Structure formats: structure tokens, C-alpha cells
Amino acid sequence: MEIERKRMADDGIAVAISGRLDAHWADQLDRELADVVREGTRRIRLDMGAIDYVSSAGIRILVKYWKELRTITGSFRVVSPSANVRKILA
């Protein structure tokens, strides 16, 4: 899985990931998002357009950061989900 960060105009971070978000890569995404939050970012947009598979471990990470940012009046959004991701999240 590849992860790319990009600062947004509203002081948020856009994180684009590609590949498979399975148990192996969920930990890497968790560390990356933890770094983003630790740096003070309160708005994260996760671009999942290039993800073809999400495991339960991947969903756990998405829910974790959605809850964490919500409690500190931030936001965590999945944007441009691939058809497979959209189906899994639905």
C-alpha cells in the first residue's frame, strides 16, 4: 500500500492511499494517521479511490479515527471511494 499526504487550504490533510487495506497495511495506516493527528491536524480527508480491498482491520482504523477526531471537534471523511470500498462501507 502507498500513502501520500497533502496539506489542504483549510489546514486539513488529504491522505491518498492505494492498494489493499488489509490487516498487514492497517497498522501502517494507523501509524500514519496517528502522526497526522499528533502534528495537530483536526481535519483528515482519506482518498480511497485506489483501494481495491478493505478488511475488517482496515475498517477498524477508519472507525477509530472517525471517533477520535469527532471527540476533538475535528472531521474524518472518506472521499472518492472505489466501487469495492463503497460496497464494503455500505
C-alpha positions in Angstrom: 0.0 0.0 0.0 1.2 3.5 -0.8 0.3 6.5 1.4 0.6 10.2 0.3 -0.1 13.3 2.4 -1.0 16.7 1.1 -1.9 19.8 3.1 -5.3 21.3 2.2 -6.2 25.0 2.2 -8.3 24.6 5.3 -5.3 23.4 7.4 -6.5 19.8 7.0 -4.6 16.9 5.4 -5.6 14.9 2.4 -4.3 11.4 2.7 -4.4 9.3 -0.5 -3.9 5.5 -0.2 -3.7 2.9 -2.9 -3.5 -0.9 -2.9 -5.1 -3.1 -0.3 -6.1 -2.0 3.2 -5.8 -5.4 4.9 -4.5 -6.5 8.3 -0.9 -6.0 7.3 -1.3 -2.5 6.0 -3.9 -1.3 8.5 -1.1 -0.9 11.1 0.9 1.3 8.7 -2.2 3.5 8.0 -2.8 3.7 11.8 0.7 5.0 12.4 0.5 7.5 9.6 -2.9 8.9 10.8 -1.6 8.9 14.4 1.3 11.1 13.2 -1.1 13.4 11.3 -3.2 13.9 14.5 -0.2 14.3 16.7 1.0 17.1 14.4 -2.2 19.0 15.3 -4.3 18.2 12.3 -8.0 18.1 13.1 -9.4 17.6 9.5 -8.5 14.5 7.5 -9.8 13.5 4.1 -8.9 9.9 3.2 -8.9 9.3 -0.5 -9.7 5.7 -1.1 -10.3 5.8 -4.8 -7.3 3.5 -5.5 -8.1 0.9 -2.8 -9.4 -2.4 -4.1 -9.9 -4.3 -0.8 -10.7 -3.4 2.8 -10.5 -5.9 5.6 -12.2 -5.7 9.0 -8.8 -4.4 10.3 -8.9 -1.6 7.8 -12.5 -0.7 8.8 -11.4 -0.7 12.4 -8.8 2.0 11.6 -11.4 4.1 9.8 -13.8 4.0 12.7 -11.1 4.7 15.2 -10.1 8.0 13.6 -13.6 9.0 12.8 -14.4 8.6 16.5 -11.2 10.2 17.7 -11.5 13.3 15.5 -15.2 13.7 16.3 -14.4 13.9 20.0 -12.0 16.8 19.5 -14.4 18.6 17.1 -12.5 17.5 14.0 -13.6 15.6 11.0 -12.6 12.4 9.2 -14.0 11.7 5.8 -13.6 9.0 3.2 -13.6 10.6 -0.2 -13.8 9.1 -3.7 -14.2 5.5 -2.5 -13.7 2.9 -5.2 -16.7 0.8 -6.0 -15.4 -2.1 -3.8 -14.8 0.3 -0.9 -18.2 1.9 -1.3 -19.9 -1.6 -1.2 -18.0 -2.6 1.9 -18.7 0.6 3.8 -22.4 0.5 2.9 
